[in-house]
């Protein structure tokens, strides 16, 4: 998925769950708008849970600010998960 200069790559882990990778050159405000759009699109596709590995804690805080309930992952290869 792409919004502006932000791209979200999703890889299916299981039914309803995906691994997320975010690539961007946008400002924080543009990223927040893109994330809101990505969440809506993901829900429309039937994605219920997204997993990721963020080395930058600011990304996790931004995910929380756009309304995601980000918690520690229950899968060892990721450090966060969020239910859509």
DSSP file (Angstrom, degrees, kcal/mol; ACC not computed):
  #  RESIDUE AA STRUCTURE BP1 BP2  ACC     N-H-->O    O-->H-N    N-H-->O    O-->H-N    TCO  KAPPA ALPHA  PHI   PSI    X-CA   Y-CA   Z-CA
    1    1 A X              0   0    0      0, 0.0     7,-2.8     0, 0.0     2,-0.4   0.000 360.0 360.0 360.0 143.9    0.0    0.0    0.0
    2    2 A X  E     +A    7   0A   0      5,-0.2     2,-0.4     3,-0.0     5,-0.2  -0.997 360.0 172.2-134.7 136.4    1.2    3.5   -0.7
    3    3 A X  E >  S-A    6   0A   0      3,-2.6     3,-2.1    -2,-0.4     2,-0.1  -0.957  70.4 -46.3-136.8 116.6    0.1    6.9    0.5
    4    4 A X  T 3  S-     0   0    0     -2,-0.4    27,-0.0     1,-0.3    20,-0.0  -0.388 123.2 -22.1  59.9-128.6    2.2    9.9   -0.5
    5    5 A X  T 3  S+     0   0    0     -2,-0.1    20,-1.2    -3,-0.1     2,-0.5  -0.002 119.0  97.9-102.1  27.5    5.8    9.0    0.1
    6    6 A X  E <   -AB   3  24A   0     -3,-2.1    -3,-2.6    18,-0.2     2,-0.4  -0.969  51.7-170.5-119.0 130.5    4.9    6.3    2.6
    7    7 A X  E     -AB   2  23A   0     16,-3.3    16,-2.8    -2,-0.5     2,-0.5  -0.969   7.1-161.3-121.7 133.6    4.8    2.6    1.7
    8    8 A X  E     - B   0  22A   0     -7,-2.8     2,-0.5    -2,-0.4    14,-0.2  -0.971   6.2-162.9-114.4 120.5    3.4   -0.2    3.9
    9    9 A X  E     - B   0  21A   0     12,-2.9    12,-1.9    -2,-0.5     2,-0.4  -0.909   8.2-166.9-102.7 123.3    4.5   -3.7    2.9
   10   10 A X  E     - B   0  20A   0     -2,-0.5     2,-0.5    10,-0.2    10,-0.2  -0.929   6.7-167.9-113.9 135.2    2.3   -6.5    4.5
   11   11 A X  E     - B   0  19A   0      8,-2.2     8,-3.2    -2,-0.4     2,-0.2  -0.987  28.3-118.1-120.3 127.7    3.2  -10.1    4.5
   12   12 A X  E     + B   0  18A   0     -2,-0.5     6,-0.3     6,-0.2     3,-0.1  -0.451  33.0 172.7 -68.1 128.6    0.6  -12.7    5.5
   13   13 A X  E     -     0   0A   0      4,-2.6     2,-0.3     1,-0.5     5,-0.2   0.796  68.7 -31.8 -97.5 -46.1    1.5  -14.7    8.6
   14   14 A X  E >  S- B   0  17A   0      3,-1.6     3,-2.2     0, 0.0    -1,-0.5  -0.912  94.6 -46.4-158.4 178.5   -1.8  -16.5    9.0
   15   15 A X  T 3  S+     0   0    0      1,-0.3     3,-0.1    -2,-0.3    31,-0.1  -0.416 130.5   2.8 -58.6 120.9   -5.5  -15.8    8.4
   16   16 A X  T 3  S+     0   0    0     -2,-0.3    32,-2.8     1,-0.2    33,-2.5   0.414 115.7  94.6  84.7  -2.0   -6.2  -12.4    9.7
   17   17 A X  E <   +Bc  14  49A   0     -3,-2.2    -4,-2.6    31,-0.2    -3,-1.6  -0.978  46.9 176.5-129.0 138.4   -2.5  -11.6   10.7
   18   18 A X  E     -Bc  12  50A   0     31,-2.2    33,-2.8    -2,-0.4     2,-0.4  -0.960  29.4-124.7-137.6 153.6    0.2   -9.8    8.8
   19   19 A X  E     -Bc  11  51A   0     -8,-3.2    -8,-2.2    -2,-0.3     2,-0.4  -0.831  33.7-147.7 -92.8 135.2    3.8   -8.7    9.3
   20   20 A X  E     -B   10   0A   0     31,-3.0    33,-0.4    -2,-0.4     2,-0.4  -0.878  19.5-178.5-114.4 139.0    4.2   -5.0    8.6
   21   21 A X  E     -B    9   0A   0    -12,-1.9   -12,-2.9    -2,-0.4     2,-0.5  -0.991  13.1-159.1-131.9 124.2    7.2   -3.0    7.2
   22   22 A X  E     -B    8   0A   0     -2,-0.4     2,-0.4   -14,-0.2   -14,-0.2  -0.900  10.0-178.9-110.7 129.1    6.9    0.8    6.9
   23   23 A X  E     +B    7   0A   0    -16,-2.8   -16,-3.3    -2,-0.5     2,-0.3  -0.991  17.4 160.6-125.0 132.5    9.1    2.8    4.5
   24   24 A X  E     -B    6   0A   0     -2,-0.4   -18,-0.2   -18,-0.2   -20,-0.1  -0.996  42.3-179.5-154.0 154.8    8.7    6.6    4.3
   25   25 A X        +     0   0    0    -20,-1.2   -19,-0.1    -2,-0.3     2,-0.1   0.075  63.9 112.5-130.3  14.8   10.2    9.9    3.4
   26   26 A X  S    S-     0   0    0    -21,-0.3    -2,-0.1     1,-0.1     2,-0.1  -0.352  73.5 -97.9 -86.6 166.1    7.2   11.8    4.7
   27   27 A X     >  -     0   0    0     -2,-0.1     4,-2.4     1,-0.1     5,-0.2  -0.298  42.8-100.8 -71.6 166.6    6.8   14.2    7.6
   28   28 A X  H  > S+     0   0    0      1,-0.2     4,-2.4     2,-0.2     5,-0.1   0.896 123.9  50.9 -59.1 -41.9    5.4   12.9   10.8
   29   29 A X  H  > S+     0   0    0      1,-0.2     4,-2.1     2,-0.2    -1,-0.2   0.900 110.8  48.1 -64.6 -40.9    1.9   14.4   10.1
   30   30 A X  H  > S+     0   0    0      2,-0.2     4,-2.4     1,-0.2    -1,-0.2   0.878 110.6  51.8 -68.0 -36.9    1.9   12.8    6.6
   31   31 A X  H  X S+     0   0    0     -4,-2.4     4,-2.9     2,-0.2    -2,-0.2   0.923 108.2  51.8 -64.0 -43.3    2.9    9.4    8.1
   32   32 A X  H  X S+     0   0    0     -4,-2.4     4,-2.0     2,-0.2    -2,-0.2   0.913 111.1  47.1 -60.7 -43.3    0.1    9.6   10.6
   33   33 A X  H  X S+     0   0    0     -4,-2.1     4,-1.8     2,-0.2    -1,-0.2   0.912 112.8  49.7 -63.9 -41.8   -2.4   10.3    7.8
   34   34 A X  H  X S+     0   0    0     -4,-2.4     4,-2.8     1,-0.2    -2,-0.2   0.908 108.7  52.5 -63.6 -41.8   -1.0    7.4    5.8
   35   35 A X  H  X S+     0   0    0     -4,-2.9     4,-2.5     1,-0.2    -1,-0.2   0.899 106.7  52.8 -61.7 -40.7   -1.2    5.1    8.8
   36   36 A X  H  X S+     0   0    0     -4,-2.0     4,-1.8     1,-0.2    -1,-0.2   0.909 111.7  46.1 -61.1 -41.4   -4.9    5.9    9.3
   37   37 A X  H  X S+     0   0    0     -4,-1.8     4,-2.4     2,-0.2    -2,-0.2   0.911 111.3  52.1 -65.7 -43.2   -5.5    5.1    5.7
   38   38 A X  H  X S+     0   0    0     -4,-2.8     4,-2.9     1,-0.2    -2,-0.2   0.886 107.2  53.1 -61.4 -39.5   -3.5    1.9    5.9
   39   39 A X  H  X S+     0   0    0     -4,-2.5     4,-2.4     2,-0.2    -1,-0.2   0.936 110.1  47.3 -61.9 -46.5   -5.5    0.8    9.0
   40   40 A X  H  X S+     0   0    0     -4,-1.8     4,-2.0     1,-0.2    -2,-0.2   0.925 114.4  46.6 -61.2 -45.0   -8.8    1.3    7.1
   41   41 A X  H  X S+     0   0    0     -4,-2.4     4,-1.4     2,-0.2    -2,-0.2   0.902 111.4  51.9 -64.6 -41.2   -7.5   -0.6    4.1
   42   42 A X  H  <>S+     0   0    0     -4,-2.9     5,-2.6     1,-0.2     4,-0.3   0.907 109.3  49.4 -62.1 -42.9   -6.2   -3.4    6.2
   43   43 A X  H ><5S+     0   0    0     -4,-2.4     3,-1.4     1,-0.2    -1,-0.2   0.899 108.3  53.8 -63.1 -40.4   -9.5   -3.8    8.0
   44   44 A X  H 3<5S+     0   0    0     -4,-2.0    -1,-0.2     1,-0.3    -2,-0.2   0.790 106.6  53.3 -64.4 -27.3  -11.3   -3.9    4.7
   45   45 A X  T 3<5S-     0   0    0     -4,-1.4    -1,-0.3    -3,-0.2    -2,-0.2   0.484 123.2-105.8 -85.3  -3.4   -8.9   -6.8    3.6
   46   46 A X  T < 5 +     0   0    0     -3,-1.4     2,-0.5    -4,-0.3    -3,-0.2   0.604  67.4 151.3  89.9  12.1   -9.8   -8.8    6.8
   47   47 A X      < +     0   0    0     -5,-2.6    -1,-0.3    -6,-0.2   -30,-0.2  -0.669  13.1 169.4 -78.8 126.2   -6.5   -8.1    8.6
   48   48 A X        +     0   0    0    -32,-2.8    36,-2.9    -2,-0.5     2,-0.4   0.704  62.6  32.9-107.5 -29.3   -7.2   -8.3   12.3
   49   49 A X  E     -cD  17  83A   0    -33,-2.5   -31,-2.2    34,-0.3     2,-0.4  -0.994  60.6-165.1-135.6 137.6   -3.6   -8.3   13.8
   50   50 A X  E     -cD  18  82A   0     32,-2.8    32,-2.3    -2,-0.4     2,-0.3  -0.975   7.2-163.8-122.3 136.2   -0.4   -6.7   12.6
   51   51 A X  E     +cD  19  81A   0    -33,-2.8   -31,-3.0    -2,-0.4     2,-0.3  -0.869  16.1 159.6-115.8 150.5    3.0   -7.6   13.8
   52   52 A X  E     - D   0  80A   0     28,-2.0    28,-1.7    -2,-0.3    27,-1.5  -0.980  37.3-127.8-159.1 172.0    6.3   -5.7   13.5
   53   53 A X        -     0   0    0    -33,-0.4     2,-0.6    -2,-0.3    25,-0.0  -0.945  28.4-177.8-128.4 108.1    9.8   -5.0   14.7
   54   54 A X        -     0   0    0     -2,-0.5    -2,-0.0     1,-0.1     6,-0.0  -0.930  17.8-178.3-112.3 117.7   10.5   -1.4   15.4
   55   55 A X  S    S+     0   0    0     -2,-0.6     2,-0.7     1,-0.1    -1,-0.1   0.682  76.5  70.4 -81.5 -18.8   14.0   -0.4   16.5
   56   56 A X  S >> S-     0   0    0      1,-0.1     3,-1.5     2,-0.0     4,-0.8  -0.885  70.6-157.7-101.4 111.5   12.8    3.2   16.8
   57   57 A X  H 3> S+     0   0    0     -2,-0.7     4,-2.0     1,-0.3     5,-0.1   0.714  88.3  71.5 -62.4 -19.3   10.3    3.7   19.7
   58   58 A X  H 3> S+     0   0    0      1,-0.2     4,-2.2     2,-0.2    -1,-0.3   0.829  92.8  56.3 -65.6 -30.8    8.9    6.8   18.0
   59   59 A X  H <> S+     0   0    0     -3,-1.5     4,-2.4     2,-0.2    -1,-0.2   0.932 107.1  48.0 -65.3 -45.2    7.3    4.5   15.4
   60   60 A X  H  X S+     0   0    0     -4,-0.8     4,-2.0     1,-0.2    -2,-0.2   0.905 111.4  50.8 -62.3 -41.1    5.4    2.6   18.2
   61   61 A X  H  X S+     0   0    0     -4,-2.0     4,-2.1     1,-0.2    -1,-0.2   0.888 109.5  50.7 -63.8 -38.7    4.3    5.9   19.8
   62   62 A X  H  X S+     0   0    0     -4,-2.2     4,-1.5     2,-0.2    -2,-0.2   0.903 107.4  53.2 -65.6 -40.8    3.0    7.1   16.4
   63   63 A X  H  <>S+     0   0    0     -4,-2.4     5,-2.1     1,-0.2    -1,-0.2   0.901 110.1  48.6 -59.2 -40.5    1.1    3.9   15.9
   64   64 A X  H ><5S+     0   0    0     -4,-2.0     3,-1.6     1,-0.2    -1,-0.2   0.895 107.0  55.7 -65.8 -39.7   -0.5    4.5   19.3
   65   65 A X  H 3<5S+     0   0    0     -4,-2.1    -1,-0.2     1,-0.3    -2,-0.2   0.776 102.9  55.2 -66.9 -26.4   -1.4    8.1   18.5
   66   66 A X  T 3<5S-     0   0    0     -4,-1.5    -1,-0.3    -3,-0.2    -2,-0.2   0.374 130.6 -91.8 -89.1   6.6   -3.3    7.0   15.4
   67   67 A X  T < 5S+     0   0    0     -3,-1.6     2,-0.3     1,-0.3    -3,-0.2   0.484  78.8 137.1 106.7   3.2   -5.4    4.7   17.5
   68   68 A X      < -     0   0    0     -5,-2.1     2,-1.3    -6,-0.2    -1,-0.3  -0.636  52.7-133.4 -84.6 141.2   -3.8    1.3   17.6
   69   69 A X  E     -E   83   0A   0     14,-0.6    14,-0.7    -2,-0.3     2,-0.5  -0.759  31.8-167.8 -89.8  91.2   -3.5   -0.6   20.8
   70   70 A X  E     +E   82   0A   0     -2,-1.3     2,-0.3    12,-0.2    12,-0.2  -0.709  14.2 163.7 -89.1 127.8    0.2   -1.6   20.5
   71   71 A X  E     -E   81   0A   0     10,-2.6    10,-2.2    -2,-0.5     3,-0.1  -0.810  46.3 -69.5-132.9 172.5    1.4   -4.2   22.9
   72   72 A X        -     0   0    0     -2,-0.3     8,-0.2     8,-0.2     7,-0.1  -0.389  61.5-105.1 -63.6 143.2    4.3   -6.6   23.2
   73   73 A X        -     0   0    0      6,-0.2    -1,-0.1     5,-0.1     8,-0.1  -0.374  13.3-151.5 -73.2 147.2    4.3   -9.3   20.6
   74   74 A X  S    S+     0   0    0     -2,-0.1     2,-0.5    -3,-0.1    -1,-0.1   0.383  83.9  76.4 -93.5   1.1    3.3  -12.9   21.5
   75   75 A X  S >  S-     0   0    0      1,-0.1     3,-1.7     3,-0.1    -2,-0.1  -0.957  80.9-138.6-111.8 130.1    5.6  -14.1   18.6
   76   76 A X  T 3  S+     0   0    0     -2,-0.5    -1,-0.1     1,-0.3    -3,-0.1   0.725  96.3  62.6 -64.7 -23.7    9.3  -14.0   19.4
   77   77 A X  T 3  S+     0   0    0      2,-0.0     2,-0.3   -24,-0.0    -1,-0.3   0.532 103.4  55.1 -81.3  -3.6   10.5  -12.6   16.0
   78   78 A X    <   -     0   0    0     -3,-1.7   -25,-0.2     1,-0.1    -5,-0.1  -0.900  63.3-154.7-125.0 154.5    8.5   -9.3   16.5
   79   79 A X  S    S+     0   0    0    -27,-1.5     2,-0.3    -2,-0.3    -6,-0.2   0.466  78.1  28.5-109.0  -1.4    8.6   -6.8   19.3
   80   80 A X  E     -D   52   0A   0    -28,-1.7   -28,-2.0    -8,-0.2     2,-0.3  -0.989  55.6-174.0-148.9 159.9    5.1   -5.4   18.9
   81   81 A X  E     -DE  51  71A   0    -10,-2.2   -10,-2.6    -2,-0.3     2,-0.4  -0.980   5.4-165.5-147.3 156.7    1.7   -6.3   17.7
   82   82 A X  E     -DE  50  70A   0    -32,-2.3   -32,-2.8    -2,-0.3     2,-0.4  -0.994  16.0-137.8-145.1 136.6   -1.6   -4.4   17.3
   83   83 A X  E      DE  49  69A   0    -14,-0.7   -14,-0.6    -2,-0.4   -34,-0.3  -0.801 360.0 360.0 -91.4 134.5   -5.1   -5.5   16.7
   84   84 A X              0   0    0    -36,-2.9   -35,-0.1    -2,-0.4    -1,-0.1   0.450 360.0 360.0 -84.9 360.0   -7.0   -3.4   14.1
